[in-house]
Amino acid sequence: MRTLILITRFYRGLFLANFLITLSCLAIILFYNDKAFEILGVLFWFKVITLVSIFFSAVYYKKQELYYYQNLGISKLKLGITTSAFDFMLWTMVLLIGLKSK
């Protein structure tokens, strides 16, 4: 439970940037009503690239904060995998809702 709280605390700093990317993908899906399935692959890679770049920028700008998490037993890899997986699941759910609503 403690690990989940610490990972959530780290993700709070990344949430806004990741969620804005998710909302932009949803807006693109809603804008291209009929061609939404054709651009889904491009949106997938857009999300993957932005996830990686946001995480690496967070690692770069939060070096001192990462020592805090490492001292508590949470590695950078664990932070990266769990936050990226959660955000990707959130992106998938939002896109599925967007595709069903069109």
ABEGO torsion letter per residue (X at the ends): XAAAAAAAAAAAAAAAAAAAAAAAAAAAAAABAAAAAAAAAAAAAAAAAAAAAAAAAAAAAAAAAAAAAAAAGBBAAAAAAAAAAAAAAAAAAAAAAAAAAX
